[in-house]
Structures are given as C-alpha cells and as structure tokens.
C-alpha cells in the first residue's frame, strides 16, 4: 500500500519563474539519470533480493526517489505556471506540450524503460545503483551551475545531497555482503586469465602507462601480447 502525503520532504520554493531552465530540469524528471528512472529501478530490484534488510533499504530509497520526482515536478510546474504566455513560448517544448512536467528529457526525448538497469543479482544491482547515483549527481551539479534562481538552487543542492547519501547506503550494503572491494560475483569461476593485464595500447611516446590497475601483486603485466609465451 502506498500513502501520499501532499507535502514534499524538502520545501520547494521558486523565486523567479524561468521556462527555459524548466526545460533543463526535465532531465531529472524524464531523463536517463532522472528520479523516475531511479525510483523504478530500485523498486523492481527489491523483488530480486532475498536479504530482508537490503530489500527494505531498496524500497525505502525507491519511495524517497518518488518523493524527489515530485519535487522536480513541482519545480518544473512553478517555473512554467503563472508566467506570461510569451515567456512560456521561449521554450518551444512547453509551447507544444503545455506547462508542467512531462515524460521527456531536456531535449524532448521520451522516457524509456531502457534507462533502467536491473539484472536479478543483488551485487550487480547495487553496483549499478552506485553508478546511477553518480550520474544523477553529475546532472544535478551541472543544473546547479546553470540555475538562475536561488530557491530552485537550494532544492537542487538537497537533491544532490541525497544522491550522495544513497551512494553511501549502497556501498554499505555491498560491504555487508563482503563485496564492496571484491570484483567477483555470480556462481561461475573465472578462468586462468583473470589476473592478466594485456598492454594493447600506447600513448605514442614509447612509454607504457603503469599503475595499480596493471601491476603486481594483483595483475600479471603482459607488455607485448604479440610475443609467444
């Protein structure tokens, strides 16, 4: 059962309406990194999880993301409502589709379930969620840079902050499974090449880049894969 309280988690205040910025905000309503995508992804993932605690966490965060979707929708509504018709028409998208949020991104592309990343394995899903939160945070950072309204910016900072919180929660869940730093998941053991790094590119200066990603003790570095071993 869902219960909707007609009051957002964070107060949404828009001081000066800006339809052009509202179009950018659509990225977090109907876009790939948006709140709708996150809410549906985490909610569906929860049904794949046997661990009661992690299932509960995914559902709690999913419902919070629906709350964030409401906040972004209210921002878009406020930026397109009660403004002179000529101002609305500065954004051709709202001129065609009408005021308020739509299932579109900032470029007018329709939302699609192809944005969702879920695969039935809790470790895989939690890692996908960390990536999703990183994408959302990056989008919010760019929106904050472009935001002309202080009230809107405060809401966007709150939304960005919660992306950080969710990332930490997903990381703690992975850690509880012993999989935060362990790259392996699934049931099929990898073959003998699992610890081999092939040097298959050059920087053009005759020097190969080295780092912990291609060095002992984790990896065996194959400097020239063309040589017979």
C-alpha positions as CSV (number, residue, x, y, z in Angstrom):
1,X,0.0,0.0,0.0
2,X,1.2,3.5,-0.8
3,X,0.2,6.6,1.1
4,X,0.9,10.0,-0.4
5,X,1.2,13.0,1.9
6,X,0.8,16.2,0.0
7,X,3.9,17.8,1.4
8,X,7.4,17.3,-0.1
9,X,10.3,16.1,2.0
10,X,12.0,19.4,1.2
11,X,10.2,22.7,0.7
12,X,10.2,23.7,-3.0
13,X,10.4,27.4,-3.5
14,X,10.8,29.2,-6.8
15,X,11.5,32.9,-6.6
16,X,11.6,33.8,-10.3
17,X,10.0,31.5,-12.9
18,X,12.2,30.6,-15.9
19,X,10.7,28.3,-18.5
20,X,14.0,27.8,-20.2
21,X,15.5,26.4,-17.1
22,X,12.4,24.3,-16.5
23,X,13.3,22.5,-19.8
24,X,16.7,21.7,-18.4
25,X,15.0,20.3,-15.2
26,X,13.2,17.8,-17.3
27,X,16.5,15.9,-17.5
28,X,15.8,14.9,-13.9
29,X,12.2,14.1,-14.4
30,X,12.0,12.0,-17.6
31,X,15.7,11.7,-18.4
32,X,18.2,8.7,-18.2
33,X,19.6,9.9,-14.8
34,X,16.3,11.2,-13.5
35,X,14.3,10.4,-10.4
36,X,11.7,8.3,-12.3
37,X,14.4,6.0,-13.6
38,X,15.9,5.7,-10.1
39,X,12.6,5.1,-8.3
40,X,11.5,2.3,-10.7
41,X,15.0,0.7,-10.9
42,X,15.4,0.4,-7.1
43,X,11.7,-0.7,-6.6
44,X,11.9,-3.5,-9.2
45,X,15.4,-4.6,-7.9
46,X,13.9,-5.1,-4.4
47,X,11.9,-8.0,-5.6
48,X,15.1,-9.9,-6.6
49,X,16.6,-9.6,-3.2
50,X,16.4,-12.4,-0.6
51,X,18.1,-10.4,2.2
52,X,15.3,-8.7,4.1
53,X,17.4,-5.7,5.2
54,X,18.7,-4.9,1.7
55,X,15.2,-5.3,0.2
56,X,13.8,-2.9,2.8
57,X,16.6,-0.4,2.0
58,X,15.9,-0.6,-1.7
59,X,12.2,0.0,-1.2
60,X,12.8,2.9,1.2
61,X,15.2,4.6,-1.2
62,X,12.8,3.9,-4.2
63,X,10.0,5.6,-2.3
64,X,12.2,8.6,-1.5
65,X,13.1,8.8,-5.2
66,X,9.4,9.1,-6.0
67,X,9.3,11.9,-3.5
68,X,12.3,13.5,-5.4
69,X,10.3,13.1,-8.6
70,X,7.5,15.0,-7.0
71,X,9.9,17.8,-6.0
72,X,11.4,18.1,-9.5
73,X,7.9,18.1,-11.0
74,X,6.9,20.9,-8.6
75,X,9.9,22.9,-9.7
76,X,9.0,22.5,-13.4
77,X,5.4,23.4,-12.6
78,X,6.4,26.5,-10.7
79,X,8.9,27.6,-13.5
80,X,6.2,27.3,-16.2
81,X,3.0,28.3,-14.3
82,X,1.6,31.8,-13.9
83,X,4.1,33.4,-16.3
84,X,3.3,35.5,-19.3
85,X,2.4,33.3,-22.3
86,X,5.3,34.9,-24.3
87,X,7.7,33.7,-21.7
88,X,6.5,30.1,-21.8
89,X,7.0,30.3,-25.6
90,X,10.7,31.0,-25.1
91,X,10.8,27.2,-24.5
92,X,9.4,25.6,-27.6
93,X,9.0,22.3,-25.7
94,X,6.5,23.7,-23.3
95,X,4.8,25.7,-26.0
96,X,4.0,22.4,-27.8
97,X,3.4,20.1,-24.8
98,X,1.9,22.6,-22.2
99,X,3.2,23.7,-18.8
100,X,4.4,21.4,-16.1
101,X,6.5,18.2,-16.2
102,X,6.3,15.6,-18.9
103,X,7.9,12.2,-19.5
104,X,10.6,13.8,-21.5
105,X,14.2,14.8,-21.1
106,X,15.6,18.2,-21.7
107,X,15.9,17.5,-25.4
108,X,12.4,16.3,-25.8
109,X,13.2,12.6,-25.9
110,X,10.5,10.4,-24.4
111,X,11.3,8.4,-21.2
112,X,12.0,4.8,-21.8
113,X,12.5,1.7,-19.6
114,X,15.8,1.2,-21.5
115,X,17.2,3.6,-18.9
116,X,16.7,1.0,-16.1
117,X,19.5,-1.2,-15.1
118,X,18.5,-4.3,-13.1
119,X,19.6,-7.9,-13.5
120,X,18.4,-10.1,-10.7
121,X,21.8,-10.3,-8.8
122,X,22.0,-8.1,-5.7
123,X,25.7,-7.4,-6.1
124,X,25.3,-6.4,-9.7
125,X,22.3,-4.3,-9.0
126,X,23.9,-2.4,-6.1
127,X,26.9,-1.6,-8.2
128,X,24.6,-0.4,-11.0
129,X,22.8,1.8,-8.4
130,X,26.1,3.4,-7.3
131,X,26.7,4.3,-11.0
132,X,23.2,5.6,-11.3
133,X,23.6,7.9,-8.3
134,X,26.9,9.2,-9.7
135,X,25.1,10.0,-13.0
136,X,22.3,11.8,-11.2
137,X,24.8,13.7,-9.0
138,X,26.7,14.9,-12.1
139,X,23.5,16.1,-13.7
140,X,22.5,18.0,-10.6
141,X,25.9,19.6,-10.4
142,X,25.5,20.9,-13.9
143,X,22.0,22.1,-13.2
144,X,23.2,24.0,-10.1
145,X,25.9,25.7,-12.1
146,X,23.2,26.9,-14.6
147,X,20.5,27.7,-12.1
148,X,19.4,31.4,-12.1
149,X,17.0,31.1,-9.1
150,X,18.3,30.8,-5.5
151,X,15.2,28.9,-4.2
152,X,15.5,26.4,-7.0
153,X,19.2,26.0,-6.3
154,X,18.5,25.1,-2.7
155,X,16.2,22.3,-3.7
156,X,18.8,21.1,-6.3
157,X,21.5,21.0,-3.6
158,X,19.2,19.0,-1.4
159,X,18.6,16.5,-4.2
160,X,22.3,16.3,-4.9
161,X,23.0,15.7,-1.2
162,X,20.6,12.7,-1.1
163,X,22.3,11.2,-4.1
164,X,25.5,11.1,-2.0
165,X,23.6,9.6,0.9
166,X,22.1,6.9,-1.3
167,X,25.6,6.1,-2.7
168,X,26.9,5.6,0.8
169,X,23.9,3.3,1.7
170,X,24.5,1.1,-1.4
171,X,28.2,0.9,-0.6
172,X,27.5,-0.1,3.0
173,X,25.1,-2.8,1.7
174,X,27.8,-4.1,-0.6
175,X,30.2,-4.1,2.3
176,X,27.8,-6.1,4.4
177,X,27.9,-8.8,1.7
178,X,31.7,-8.7,1.6
179,X,31.5,-7.4,-2.0
180,X,32.5,-3.7,-1.7
181,X,36.0,-4.3,-3.0
182,X,35.6,-7.8,-4.4
183,X,35.1,-7.7,-8.2
184,X,33.7,-11.2,-8.4
185,X,30.1,-12.1,-8.2
186,X,28.0,-14.9,-9.6
187,X,28.5,-18.7,-9.4
188,X,30.9,-19.5,-12.3
189,X,34.6,-19.4,-11.5
190,X,36.7,-17.3,-13.9
191,X,39.5,-19.0,-15.9
192,X,43.3,-18.5,-15.6
193,X,43.3,-15.2,-17.4
194,X,41.5,-13.4,-14.5
195,X,44.7,-11.8,-13.2
196,X,46.3,-10.9,-16.6
197,X,46.6,-7.3,-17.9
198,X,47.3,-7.1,-21.7
199,X,49.1,-4.0,-22.9
200,X,47.1,-3.3,-26.0
201,X,47.6,0.5,-26.5
202,X,50.3,3.1,-26.5
203,X,50.5,6.8,-25.6
204,X,52.6,7.5,-28.7
205,X,55.7,8.4,-26.8
206,X,57.2,4.9,-26.4
207,X,56.2,4.6,-22.8
208,X,53.5,2.4,-21.3
209,X,51.4,3.7,-18.5
210,X,51.6,1.8,-15.3
211,X,49.6,1.9,-12.2
212,X,47.9,-0.4,-9.6
213,X,45.4,-1.4,-12.3
214,X,48.1,-3.3,-14.2
215,X,50.7,-4.1,-11.6
216,X,51.7,-6.9,-9.2
217,X,50.5,-8.4,-6.9
218,X,47.0,-8.2,-8.4
219,X,47.9,-8.4,-12.1
220,X,50.5,-10.0,-14.3
221,X,51.5,-7.4,-16.9
222,X,51.9,-8.7,-20.4
223,X,54.0,-5.9,-22.1
224,X,53.8,-7.4,-25.6
225,X,50.8,-9.7,-26.1
226,X,52.0,-10.5,-29.7
227,X,55.1,-12.3,-28.4
228,X,54.6,-16.1,-27.9
229,X,54.6,-17.1,-24.3
